[in-house]
Structure formats: C-alpha cells, structure tokens
Amino acid sequence: MTGFTSWRKSSRSSGASDSNCVECRVTWRKSIRSGGGDDSNCVEARSQDGAFQVRDSKLGHDSPVFDLGVTDFRALLSAAE
C-alpha cells in the first residue's frame, strides 16, 4: 500500500528540494456504472507507473491505497462483472 497523494515532478527538474517546478497528481477515476453522485459507494482506480492503484471512494483520502499489477487489476475487473 502507498499513501493517497502521488505528486510527481518532471524528470527535467533538478533534484534539489528548492527547485521551482510544477507538480502533477494522477487523478482517481470512478466507474461509469457508479451512481455519479458524491455519496455513491464505488472503488476508484488510477494508473500509476505501469500498474494500477485502487481505493474505496466512500473513504476518500482516508482510504488505504492498494497497488496492483496489470494481471491482478484485470482479475479484479473480471471478478467485479
């Protein structure tokens, strides 16, 4: 498991902590089959460095984040159908 925040700096930025750089965060995505409302309970996913991360949407930032390889993520999707 990893933390919920995944800020990424450009590889062109210097490694110094005082370097000025724009950071980006990978966003979470809900299934289109989810109710769409803020109160809908759903698993959220995002791609991260060639793998995937999933979390429980109803817990938001308090949810544990689980790292899954491609094979495991596909198995999760298959089991959820």
N, CA, C and O atoms as a printed pandas DataFrame, in Angstrom:
     atom_number atom_name residue_name chain_id  residue_number  x_coord  y_coord  z_coord
0              1         N          MET        A               1    0.841   -1.183    0.000
1              2        CA          MET        A               1    0.000    0.000    0.000
2              3         C          MET        A               1    0.879    1.237    0.000
3              4         O          MET        A               1    1.990    1.236    0.531
4              5         N          THR        A               2    0.364    2.278   -0.599
5              6        CA          THR        A               2    1.065    3.553   -0.593
6              7         C          THR        A               2    0.104    4.627   -0.130
7              8         O          THR        A               2   -1.093    4.381    0.019
8              9         N          GLY        A               3    0.626    5.805    0.094
9             10        CA          GLY        A               3   -0.206    6.916    0.513
10            11         C          GLY        A               3   -1.146    7.368   -0.589
11            12         O          GLY        A               3   -0.997    6.951   -1.738
12            13         N          PHE        A               4   -2.115    8.219   -0.255
13            14        CA          PHE        A               4   -3.117    8.632   -1.221
14            15         C          PHE        A               4   -2.597    9.680   -2.182
15            16         O          PHE        A               4   -3.111    9.793   -3.295
16            17         N          THR        A               5   -1.605   10.442   -1.794
17            18        CA          THR        A               5   -1.122   11.519   -2.641
18            19         C          THR        A               5    0.040   11.029   -3.485
19            20         O          THR        A               5    0.957   10.378   -2.984
20            21         N          SER        A               6   -0.007   11.338   -4.736
21            22        CA          SER        A               6    1.041   10.906   -5.633
22            23         C          SER        A               6    1.470   12.077   -6.500
23            24         O          SER        A               6    1.175   12.114   -7.694
24            25         N          TRP        A               7    2.153   13.011   -5.912
25            26        CA          TRP        A               7    2.627   14.172   -6.658
26            27         C          TRP        A               7    3.868   13.767   -7.433
27            28         O          TRP        A               7    4.707   13.020   -6.927
28            29         N          ARG        A               8    3.987   14.256   -8.661
29            30        CA          ARG        A               8    5.122   13.902   -9.500
30            31         C          ARG        A               8    5.751   15.147  -10.082
31            32         O          ARG        A               8    5.055   16.020  -10.600
32            33         N          LYS        A               9    7.081   15.231   -9.997
33            34        CA          LYS        A               9    7.825   16.318  -10.618
34            35         C          LYS        A               9    8.352   15.847  -11.967
35            36         O          LYS        A               9    8.538   14.652  -12.195
36            37         N          SER        A              10    8.583   16.781  -12.829
37            38        CA          SER        A              10    9.173   16.480  -14.123
38            39         C          SER        A              10   10.579   15.923  -13.936
39            40         O          SER        A              10   11.295   16.326  -13.019
40            41         N          SER        A              11   10.964   15.014  -14.789
41            42        CA          SER        A              11   12.326   14.471  -14.732
42            43         C          SER        A              11   13.350   15.529  -15.124
43            44         O          SER        A              11   14.546   15.360  -14.885
44            45         N          ARG        A              12   12.883   16.614  -15.722
45            46        CA          ARG        A              12   13.788   17.706  -16.111
46            47         C          ARG        A              12   14.045   18.679  -14.963
47            48         O          ARG        A              12   14.905   19.552  -15.079
48            49         N          SER        A              13   13.332   18.545  -13.885
49            50        CA          SER        A              13   13.535   19.410  -12.734
50            51         C          SER        A              13   14.776   18.918  -11.989
51            52         O          SER        A              13   15.086   17.727  -12.007
52            53         N          SER        A              14   15.473   19.826  -11.345
53            54        CA          SER        A              14   16.649   19.390  -10.580
54            55         C          SER        A              14   16.171   18.645   -9.343
55            56         O          SER        A              14   15.027   18.825   -8.925
56            57         N          GLY        A              15   16.999   17.834   -8.762
57            58        CA          GLY        A              15   16.617   17.041   -7.606
58            59         C          GLY        A              15   16.579   17.818   -6.303
59            60         O          GLY        A              15   16.173   17.272   -5.277
60            61         N          ALA        A              16   16.993   19.078   -6.317
61            62        CA          ALA        A              16   17.043   19.875   -5.084
62            63         C          ALA        A              16   15.636   20.170   -4.583
63            64         O          ALA        A              16   14.707   20.350   -5.371
64            65         N          SER        A              17   15.493   20.216   -3.274
65            66        CA          SER        A              17   14.176   20.469   -2.684
66            67         C          SER        A              17   13.699   21.897   -2.947
67            68         O          SER        A              17   12.502   22.171   -2.859
68            69         N          ASP        A              18   14.615   22.807   -3.268
69            70        CA          ASP        A              18   14.213   24.190   -3.513
70            71         C          ASP        A              18   14.021   24.487   -5.005
71            72         O          ASP        A              18   13.867   25.648   -5.384
72            73         N          SER        A              19   14.028   23.456   -5.851
73            74        CA          SER        A              19   13.870   23.689   -7.283
74            75         C          SER        A              19   12.429   24.103   -7.587
75            76         O          SER        A              19   11.483   23.573   -7.005
76            77         N          ASN        A              20   12.280   25.046   -8.495
77            78        CA          ASN        A              20   10.952   25.515   -8.890
78            79         C          ASN        A              20   10.434   24.627  -10.010
79            80         O          ASN        A              20   11.054   24.523  -11.069
80            81         N          CYS        A              21    9.325   24.004   -9.778
81            82        CA          CYS        A              21    8.790   23.068  -10.753
82            83         C          CYS        A              21    7.298   22.898  -10.512
83            84         O          CYS        A              21    6.825   23.019   -9.382
84            85         N          VAL        A              22    6.564   22.620  -11.573
85            86        CA          VAL        A              22    5.149   22.300  -11.456
86            87         C          VAL        A              22    5.045   20.816  -11.155
87            88         O          VAL        A              22    5.718   19.998  -11.783
88            89         N          GLU        A              23    4.197   20.471  -10.190
89            90        CA          GLU        A              23    3.973   19.067   -9.870
90            91         C          GLU        A              23    2.562   18.684  -10.302
91            92         O          GLU        A              23    1.647   19.507  -10.266
92            93         N          CYS        A              24    2.395   17.441  -10.705
93            94        CA          CYS        A              24    1.092   16.937  -11.137
94            95         C          CYS        A              24    0.708   15.745  -10.288
95            96         O          CYS        A              24    1.569   15.002   -9.816
96            97         N          ARG        A              25   -0.574   15.565  -10.098
97            98        CA          ARG        A              25   -1.077   14.412   -9.369
98            99         C          ARG        A              25   -1.978   13.602  -10.298
99           100         O          ARG        A              25   -2.785   14.161  -11.040
100          101         N          VAL        A              26   -1.833   12.312  -10.249
101          102        CA          VAL        A              26   -2.682   11.427  -11.043
102          103         C          VAL        A              26   -4.056   11.406  -10.377
103          104         O          VAL        A              26   -4.156   11.225   -9.163
104          105         N          THR        A              27   -5.108   11.590  -11.163
105          106        CA          THR        A              27   -6.448   11.658  -10.595
106          107         C          THR        A              27   -7.092   10.283  -10.498
107          108         O          THR        A              27   -6.757    9.365  -11.246
108          109         N          TRP        A              28   -8.010   10.165   -9.570
109          110        CA          TRP        A              28   -8.773    8.934   -9.382
110          111         C          TRP        A              28   -9.953    8.928  -10.329
111          112         O          TRP        A              28  -10.509    9.982  -10.638
112          113         N          ARG        A              29  -10.343    7.740  -10.797
113          114        CA          ARG        A              29  -11.487    7.609  -11.696
114          115         C          ARG        A              29  -12.475    6.606  -11.131
115          116         O          ARG        A              29  -12.096    5.538  -10.652
116          117         N          LYS        A              30  -13.758    6.971  -11.197
117          118        CA          LYS        A              30  -14.844    6.061  -10.808
118          119         C          LYS        A              30  -15.404    5.405  -12.055
119          120         O          LYS        A              30  -15.288    5.936  -13.159
120          121         N          SER        A              31  -15.998    4.268  -11.869
121          122        CA          SER        A              31  -16.665    3.570  -12.960
122          123         C          SER        A              31  -17.838    4.393  -13.465
123          124         O          SER        A              31  -18.489    5.093  -12.690
124          125         N          ILE        A              32  -18.109    4.310  -14.763
125          126        CA          ILE        A              32  -19.281    4.997  -15.305
126          127         C          ILE        A              32  -20.560    4.338  -14.799
127          128         O          ILE        A              32  -21.641    4.918  -14.911
128          129         N          ARG        A              33  -20.448    3.131  -14.243
129          130        CA          ARG        A              33  -21.613    2.439  -13.679
130          131         C          ARG        A              33  -21.916    2.898  -12.251
131          132         O          ARG        A              33  -22.941    2.525  -11.680
132          133         N          SER        A              34  -21.038    3.693  -11.688
133          134        CA          SER        A              34  -21.265    4.252  -10.363
134          135         C          SER        A              34  -22.402    5.262  -10.463
135          136         O          SER        A              34  -22.656    5.814  -11.534
136          137         N          GLY        A              35  -23.075    5.500   -9.364
137          138        CA          GLY        A              35  -24.187    6.439   -9.361
138          139         C          GLY        A              35  -23.814    7.841   -9.783
139          140         O          GLY        A              35  -24.690    8.616  -10.167
140          141         N          GLY        A              36  -22.552    8.190   -9.724
141          142        CA          GLY        A              36  -22.107    9.502  -10.149
142          143         C          GLY        A              36  -22.210   10.573   -9.082
143          144         O          GLY        A              36  -21.512   11.584   -9.161
144          145         N          GLY        A              37  -23.057   10.379   -8.091
145          146        CA          GLY        A              37  -23.176   11.357   -7.023
146          147         C          GLY        A              37  -22.012   11.261   -6.049
147          148         O          GLY        A              37  -21.312   10.249   -6.008
148          149         N          ASP        A              38  -21.809   12.300   -5.276
149          150        CA          ASP        A              38  -20.720   12.290   -4.304
150          151         C          ASP        A              38  -20.923   11.234   -3.230
151          152         O          ASP        A              38  -19.964   10.812   -2.583
152          153         N          ASP        A              39  -22.175   10.799   -3.033
153          154        CA          ASP        A              39  -22.450    9.826   -1.984
154          155         C          ASP        A              39  -22.460    8.380   -2.496
155          156         O          ASP        A              39  -22.763    7.460   -1.737
156          157         N          SER        A              40  -22.131    8.173   -3.772
157          158        CA          SER        A              40  -22.136    6.811   -4.317
158          159         C          SER        A              40  -20.902    6.052   -3.829
159          160         O          SER        A              40  -19.801    6.600   -3.777
160          161         N          ASN        A              41  -21.103    4.790   -3.474
161          162        CA          ASN        A              41  -20.008    3.944   -2.994
162          163         C          ASN        A              41  -19.433    3.178   -4.165
163          164         O          ASN        A              41  -20.159    2.480   -4.873
164          165         N          CYS        A              42  -18.158    3.303   -4.369
165          166        CA          CYS        A              42  -17.531    2.708   -5.531
166          167         C          CYS        A              42  -16.041    2.554   -5.268
167          168         O          CYS        A              42  -15.474    3.238   -4.416
168          169         N          VAL        A              43  -15.423    1.657   -6.000
169          170        CA          VAL        A              43  -13.967    1.559   -5.973
170          171         C          VAL        A              43  -13.443    2.534   -7.019
171          172         O          VAL        A              43  -13.957    2.584   -8.136
172          173         N          GLU        A              44  -12.439    3.296   -6.668
173          174        CA          GLU        A              44  -11.809    4.212   -7.611
174          175         C          GLU        A              44  -10.458    3.628   -8.006
175          176         O          GLU        A              44   -9.824    2.920   -7.224
176          177         N          ALA        A              45  -10.028    3.930   -9.216
177          178        CA          ALA        A              45   -8.757    3.402   -9.709
178          179         C          ALA        A              45   -7.990    4.490  -10.441
179          180         O          ALA        A              45   -8.561    5.478  -10.905
180          181         N          ARG        A              46   -6.690    4.287  -10.532
181          182        CA          ARG        A              46   -5.836    5.149  -11.349
182          183         C          ARG        A              46   -4.627    4.342  -11.794
183          184         O          ARG        A              46   -4.201    3.405  -11.118
184          185         N          SER        A              47   -4.085    4.724  -12.943
185          186        CA          SER        A              47   -2.865    4.062  -13.390
186          187         C          SER        A              47   -1.686    4.787  -12.760
187          188         O          SER        A              47   -1.708    6.004  -12.576
188          189         N          GLN        A              48   -0.672    4.026  -12.440
189          190        CA          GLN        A              48    0.476    4.590  -11.737
190          191         C          GLN        A              48    1.716    3.812  -12.140
191          192         O          GLN        A              48    1.888    2.662  -11.735
192          193         N          ASP        A              49    2.573    4.422  -12.924
193          194        CA          ASP        A              49    3.852    3.820  -13.308
194          195         C          ASP        A              49    3.706    2.414  -13.887
195          196         O          ASP        A              49    4.425    1.500  -13.483
196          197         N          GLY        A              50    2.783    2.235  -14.826
197          198        CA          GLY        A              50    2.612    0.952  -15.491
198          199         C          GLY        A              50    1.828   -0.079  -14.697
199          200         O          GLY        A              50    1.703   -1.224  -15.130
200          201         N          ALA        A              51    1.303    0.302  -13.556
201          202        CA          ALA        A              51    0.482   -0.588  -12.737
202          203         C          ALA        A              51   -0.792    0.183  -12.391
203          204         O          ALA        A              51   -1.104    1.191  -13.025
204          205         N          PHE        A              52   -1.516   -0.289  -11.395
205          206        CA          PHE        A              52   -2.757    0.374  -11.001
206          207         C          PHE        A              52   -2.837    0.493   -9.493
207          208         O          PHE        A              52   -2.219   -0.276   -8.756
208          209         N          GLN        A              53   -3.608    1.470   -9.050
209          210        CA          GLN        A              53   -3.916    1.643   -7.640
210          211         C          GLN        A              53   -5.429    1.704   -7.510
211          212         O          GLN        A              53   -6.110    2.253   -8.376
212          213         N          VAL        A              54   -5.955    1.142   -6.430
213          214        CA          VAL        A              54   -7.395    1.197   -6.163
214          215         C          VAL        A              54   -7.619    1.648   -4.730
215          216         O          VAL        A              54   -6.784    1.427   -3.853
216          217         N          ARG        A              55   -8.775    2.291   -4.506
217          218        CA          ARG        A              55   -9.164    2.712   -3.163
218          219         C          ARG        A              55  -10.685    2.718   -3.078
219          220         O          ARG        A              55  -11.373    2.630   -4.095
220          221         N          ASP        A              56  -11.199    2.822   -1.870
221          222        CA          ASP        A              56  -12.633    2.869   -1.609
222          223         C          ASP        A              56  -13.079    4.325   -1.675
223          224         O          ASP        A              56  -12.598    5.154   -0.904
224          225         N          SER        A              57  -13.983    4.638   -2.578
225          226        CA          SER        A              57  -14.384    6.030   -2.785
226          227         C          SER        A              57  -15.082    6.643   -1.580
227          228         O          SER        A              57  -14.949    7.841   -1.330
228          229         N          LYS        A              58  -15.825    5.830   -0.830
229          230        CA          LYS        A              58  -16.563    6.420    0.298
230          231         C          LYS        A              58  -15.627    6.878    1.407
231          232         O          LYS        A              58  -16.017    7.695    2.240
232          233         N          LEU        A              59  -14.394    6.365    1.434
233          234        CA          LEU        A              59  -13.420    6.791    2.434
234          235         C          LEU        A              59  -12.537    7.933    1.936
235          236         O          LEU        A              59  -11.876    8.599    2.732
236          237         N          GLY        A              60  -12.523    8.161    0.623
237          238        CA          GLY        A              60  -11.731    9.255    0.048
238          239         C          GLY        A              60  -10.273    9.171    0.434
239          240         O          GLY        A              60   -9.652    8.113    0.332
240          241         N          HIS        A              61   -9.721   10.297    0.881
241          242        CA          HIS        A              61   -8.298   10.351    1.228
242          243         C          HIS        A              61   -7.948    9.484    2.433
243          244         O          HIS        A              61   -6.774    9.189    2.657
244          245         N          ASP        A              62   -8.942    9.073    3.207
245          246        CA          ASP        A              62   -8.681    8.206    4.355
246          247         C          ASP        A              62   -8.604    6.732    3.967
247          248         O          ASP        A              62   -8.261    5.891    4.799
248          249         N          SER        A              63   -8.918    6.413    2.719
249          250        CA          SER        A              63   -8.911    5.029    2.272
250          251         C          SER        A              63   -7.486    4.523    2.096
251          252         O          SER        A              63   -6.616    5.259    1.632
252          253         N          PRO        A              64   -7.248    3.275    2.463
253          254        CA          PRO        A              64   -5.959    2.686    2.093
254          255         C          PRO        A              64   -5.900    2.569    0.570
255          256         O          PRO        A              64   -6.927    2.399   -0.086
256          257         N          VAL        A              65   -4.707    2.659    0.022
257          258        CA          VAL        A              65   -4.498    2.547   -1.412
258          259         C          VAL        A              65   -3.753    1.241   -1.669
259          260         O          VAL        A              65   -2.708    0.982   -1.072
260          261         N          PHE        A              66   -4.296    0.433   -2.554
261          262        CA          PHE        A              66   -3.695   -0.861   -2.860
262          263         C          PHE        A              66   -3.059   -0.817   -4.245
263          264         O          PHE        A              66   -3.695   -0.409   -5.217
264          265         N          ASP        A              67   -1.809   -1.236   -4.325
265          266        CA          ASP        A              67   -1.084   -1.300   -5.589
266          267         C          ASP        A              67   -1.328   -2.659   -6.226
267          268         O          ASP        A              67   -1.168   -3.693   -5.578
268          269         N          LEU        A              68   -1.716   -2.655   -7.502
269          270        CA          LEU        A              68   -1.980   -3.893   -8.226
270          271         C          LEU        A              68   -1.227   -3.890   -9.549
271          272         O          LEU        A              68   -1.171   -2.877  -10.247
272          273         N          GLY        A              69   -0.656   -5.028   -9.879
273          274        CA          GLY        A              69   -0.067   -5.194  -11.205
274          275         C          GLY        A              69   -1.183   -5.325  -12.227
275          276         O          GLY        A              69   -2.351   -5.463  -11.861
276          277         N          VAL        A              70   -0.833   -5.284  -13.493
277          278        CA          VAL        A              70   -1.824   -5.347  -14.563
278          279         C          VAL        A              70   -2.655   -6.629  -14.472
279          280         O          VAL        A              70   -3.878   -6.579  -14.602
280          281         N          THR        A              71   -2.008   -7.767  -14.252
281          282        CA          THR        A              71   -2.720   -9.045  -14.173
282          283         C          THR        A              71   -3.722   -9.047  -13.026
283          284         O          THR        A              71   -4.862   -9.481  -13.195
284          285         N          ASP        A              72   -3.303   -8.563  -11.866
285          286        CA          ASP        A              72   -4.204   -8.519  -10.711
286          287         C          ASP        A              72   -5.354   -7.541  -10.925
287          288         O          ASP        A              72   -6.480   -7.810  -10.509
288          289         N          PHE        A              73   -5.081   -6.411  -11.570
289          290        CA          PHE        A              73   -6.134   -5.428  -11.835
290          291         C          PHE        A              73   -7.173   -6.006  -12.797
291          292         O          PHE        A              73   -8.375   -5.828  -12.600
292          293         N          ARG        A              74   -6.707   -6.694  -13.829
293          294        CA          ARG        A              74   -7.640   -7.334  -14.767
294          295         C          ARG        A              74   -8.480   -8.396  -14.056
295          296         O          ARG        A              74   -9.674   -8.527  -14.324
296          297         N          ALA        A              75   -7.864   -9.145  -13.160
297          298        CA          ALA        A              75   -8.608  -10.164  -12.401
298          299         C          ALA        A              75   -9.665   -9.506  -11.517
299          300         O          ALA        A              75  -10.773  -10.027  -11.389
300          301         N          LEU        A              76   -9.336   -8.372  -10.910
301          302        CA          LEU        A              76  -10.302   -7.631  -10.098
302          303         C          LEU        A              76  -11.486   -7.187  -10.946
303          304         O          LEU        A              76  -12.637   -7.338  -10.537
304          305         N          LEU        A              77  -11.209   -6.643  -12.118
305          306        CA          LEU        A              77  -12.282   -6.204  -13.015
306          307         C          LEU        A              77  -13.148   -7.381  -13.448
307          308         O          LEU        A              77  -14.371   -7.263  -13.520
308          309         N          SER        A              78  -12.521   -8.504  -13.733
309          310        CA          SER        A              78  -13.258   -9.699  -14.144
310          311         C          SER        A              78  -14.172  -10.190  -13.028
311          312         O          SER        A              78  -15.322  -10.554  -13.273
312          313         N          ALA        A              79  -13.662  -10.197  -11.815
313          314        CA          ALA        A              79  -14.436  -10.661  -10.665
314          315         C          ALA        A              79  -15.594   -9.719  -10.350
315          316         O          ALA        A              79  -16.608  -10.150   -9.801
316          317         N          ALA        A              80  -15.456   -8.452  -10.687
317          318        CA          ALA        A              80  -16.484   -7.457  -10.374
318          319         C          ALA        A              80  -17.627   -7.448  -11.380
319          320         O          ALA        A              80  -18.674   -6.861  -11.108
320          321         N          GLU        A              81  -17.454   -8.074  -12.518
321          322        CA          GLU        A              81  -18.506   -8.058  -13.554
322          323         C          GLU        A              81  -19.726   -8.808  -13.153
323          324         O          GLU        A              81  -20.686   -8.880  -13.919
